[in-house]
């Protein structure tokens, strides 16, 4: 099982309406980001906070944590409550301080045996395929060694972001390492990092770097990326924002102002002479002010 293109799971950004917007414009698979496995393991009612929906295609749920029992309980809770979820994902790549300080995300790269045990727990308790997302683990040899352990633990596919945790989002993703890694694995490999267009992603697949591609930051500025299009001018970006807001009201209710601002600021990042428009958005006191065309 592998999909052509993935929207990357981005904490506090890729919510249900944004994922649906990207799927409308061609994303083959999406993922609910950074679901706290400990919270669900301790209180099953917390599953209500996972915003996966049957209207999504090939949606995954990404669990974060460092306790095998928590990962197992959370995976089972998701499987039981949301049988439409197509895949589960273990986060071994998030470099955010809050996640790392709790022992999850990229902190697991320093504890490979635990990371593999977590994936095994997910595999055992999830009805959906089990996957892992990680960053470069030191170098090619270290990354390949860990990925082969994930394979043996039953990973159905692996997602690799071509940066180390220390890089954050600076520098360039190491696609040569990704291509070398693909040659050492039996399971499909999804490549992530610096994909700006669908053509670029497809090119990576066609040239043997990976079996599928994942895009994140570029999709924040252009949710139409996956179908090879971009919004036309400022008007096109306002229309995309309104589509997002309409989906939000349909599925989640009224959006809060900070979320509207965040989506708008990213959508208008790429327009010429964007500074004045983005400044107005940042200073707006209502959604109506944001949507005003001046």
Secondary structure as GFF3:
##gff-version 3
##sequence-region A 1 294
A	DSSP	beta_strand	5	7	.	.	.	ID=ss1
A	DSSP	alpha_helix	16	24	.	.	.	ID=ss2
A	DSSP	beta_strand	30	36	.	.	.	ID=ss3
A	DSSP	alpha_helix	37	42	.	.	.	ID=ss4
A	DSSP	three_ten_helix	44	49	.	.	.	ID=ss5
A	DSSP	beta_strand	59	64	.	.	.	ID=ss6
A	DSSP	alpha_helix	68	81	.	.	.	ID=ss7
A	DSSP	beta_strand	87	92	.	.	.	ID=ss8
A	DSSP	alpha_helix	97	101	.	.	.	ID=ss9
A	DSSP	three_ten_helix	105	110	.	.	.	ID=ss10
A	DSSP	alpha_helix	112	125	.	.	.	ID=ss11
A	DSSP	beta_strand	129	136	.	.	.	ID=ss12
A	DSSP	alpha_helix	140	152	.	.	.	ID=ss13
A	DSSP	beta_strand	157	164	.	.	.	ID=ss14
A	DSSP	three_ten_helix	165	167	.	.	.	ID=ss15
A	DSSP	alpha_helix	175	182	.	.	.	ID=ss16
A	DSSP	beta_strand	188	192	.	.	.	ID=ss17
A	DSSP	alpha_helix	198	206	.	.	.	ID=ss18
A	DSSP	beta_strand	212	215	.	.	.	ID=ss19
A	DSSP	alpha_helix	217	221	.	.	.	ID=ss20
A	DSSP	three_ten_helix	225	227	.	.	.	ID=ss21
A	DSSP	alpha_helix	233	251	.	.	.	ID=ss22
A	DSSP	alpha_helix	257	267	.	.	.	ID=ss23
A	DSSP	alpha_helix	274	283	.	.	.	ID=ss24
A	DSSP	alpha_helix	287	291	.	.	.	ID=ss25
###
